[in-house]
Amino acid sequence: MPTSSASEQDTRRIASGLAAVLPALHRALDRRLTQDFPHPKLPEGQLSLLRLVGERDGITVRKAADVLLMKPNNVSALVTQLASQGLLERRQDPADKRVAHLHVTAEARHRLTAVGGLVDGYVIEALHALTDGELDAIGSALGALQGLARHIHPATD
């Protein structure tokens, strides 16, 4: 396991900075999206599940619960809510009727694509406002940030 030679003070400063800037970035994107997206915003739990199923079509309720760090019965309740909105389908496993595989509907896939396009556009617009040095620093940090996410929540990969 690689270790850093950064001082404890530097590590704390970076940790505090990340803990402050990442939620602020998320809130800023969320507010822009709320203004521009024509559909009502889903609660965060529903949105997280929908995004996960969009990335991992056919995931089971239990595996989704593991990845989202939720109880399976809570994920099952979210599935019921999303299914009633026509955004998610629950299909029984042919070999084990107790297991449900989750699939996004065409409408959900359309909305996820639209949201992704809007968010990408906001970030691209903001990146164009940065200096070349700032852009290079963010680009260089992406791999490290993905590694950081895996260390904090190993199920994110």
C-alpha positions, 0 to 999 in steps of 0.5 A: 500500500503506497504511503504519502510523505505529506505532513499530517497538517497537509493531509488534514487541510486536504481532507477538510478542503475536499469535505467542503468542496465536494458537497458544494459542487454537488449542491451547485450542480443539483440547483442548476439541474433543478432549474433546467430539468423538466421533471420533478427531482426524485428523492436522493435515495431513489435517484441513487438507486436509479443511477446504480441500476442504470449502470448495472442493469439486472443488479439484484435488490440485495447487491444494490443494497450492498453497494448503496450501504442500505438495508435490502427492505429499504431498497425494496421500498425504493424499487416499489416507489420507482416502479409505480412511477414507471421508472424501474422494473423488477423481474424475478430470477427464473431460477430463484423466485425470491431474487429480483433483478432490477432494470430501468425503463426506457423513460428512466434511461431517457431521463438519466441520459438527459440529466447526464448531458445537462450535468456534463454541460454545466461542468464543461462550461465551468471548466472552460472558465478555468486556467490551463493550470487549474484544468491540468490540476483537476485532470491529474487529480481524477485518478486519485479522487477515484482511488479515494472514493474506493478507499472510503467506499470499496463497493463503488467500483 
